[in-house]
Amino acid sequence: FGVPLSLFFSHDVPAEEERGVVVRAGSRRSLGTSESGLVEELLSPDLGGSFEMLRSVFAPGAELKTEGRRPTEEAGYVASGTFELEIGGVWHRLSEGDSFRFEGKPFRWRNPGADPAVVIWVVSPPVY
């Protein structure tokens, strides 16, 4: 259809002066469901730039069982909770305030904690 995939996710239309610049907390585009154990919100104004920024909330016990691999560079910051990330076959246990980066490597994740894990995730180029 020649339109960004993000067009299909519900969101409020920003004021003209904020379009492409500001994303209000109450107007984020949701990119997941709680049934999957992962809910992501697009923090970037759109997918037109060289990267996307997401707020990812991983439910307690949620995990990506089959490793993924994307032709991207990815980085993240654990805002709260405990988060485990396997990068290239090595598991890393991350806590609030920890961060990570990897490029083009296979990865998996899981939340072993009793509370949701919130991770700010940056992906370049955008994949949604």
N, C-alpha and C positions, 0 to 999 in steps of 0.2 A: 504493500500500500504506500510505501515511500514516506512513512511517518515513524518517529521514534516509538519504541515499544512502551516507553513510559506514558505515552498518551492514553493507553488503555487502563491505567491505574487511576482510581478516583483520587481527586485532590481539588482543593479550592484554587480558584484563579487568583493569582496575586495582583496587587495594584500595579498599574503600568510602570511606575518608577522603580518597583522592586522586582519586576519580571526579569529572570536570568541573573539576579544578583543576591536576593535575600530569600530564605526559606523560613517561614514562621513555624514554631514548634507544633502548632495545631493544624498546620497545612501540609505536613509531610506526606509523601506518597508511600503507601504501605506495599511491600513486595513479598508477602508471605502470609501464612496462616498459623495460628497457634497449634493446629493439629499436627503440623510437620515438626514442631519443636523449635522452629526458627522463624522469627518474625523480623523482617528488615524494613527499615524506613530509609528512603533516599534523602540524604542531607544536602546533596548538591542540588542547585536550582533546576538542572536538566542534565541530559546525557550528551550535550554538545561539546564538552571540553575534552581534554586529554586524560581525565580520570573521573571516577565517581567516588563519592564518599557516602558510606552507609552507617546507620546505627543498627547493629545486629543484636537481638536479644535471644539467647539460647536458653531454653527451658531446662530445669534440672533433669538430668538423665538423658538429654537429647544428644544424639551423635550422628555423624556422617560415617556410615559403616563402610561404604565403598569409596576408595580414594578418588579424589578429583585432580584434574590437572588442566590448567588453562595457560594460554600463551600470554600471560600477564605478569606484571610486577605488582605485588600486594604487600600492604603494611597494615598494622593495626595497633590499637591501644586498648587495653582492658580497663574499662571505666569502673566496673564493679564485678564482684563474684570471682569464681575460679574457672579457668578455661584451659583445656588441654588441646594442644595443636601438634599434629604429627607432620613434619616437613621432611620429605626425602627419607622416610623410614625412621626418623628420630622423634620421639615424643618429648614435648616441652610442656611443663606445668607452669601456667602463668596466673598471676594474681593481680588484684587491683593495682594499677600504676605501671604494670609491665607492658612492653611493646614488642613487636616482631616485624620482620620483613623477609620476603622470599620472592624468587622469580622463576616461573616456569617449572617448578618442582611439584611432584605429586604431594597431596596433602589430605589430611582428615582432621576432624575436630570432635570434641565431646565436652560436655559439661558434667563433671563428676560430682559437683556440689549439690547442696540442698536448696540453693537459691538461684534465681536466674543469673546468667553471666551477660553483661552488656559490653560489647566490643565495638569501638569505632573503627571501621574497616575502609581502607582506601584501595581501589583497584584501578590499574592503568594498563591498557585502555579500558573504558567502560565495557561491561559484559551484559548488562540488562538492556 
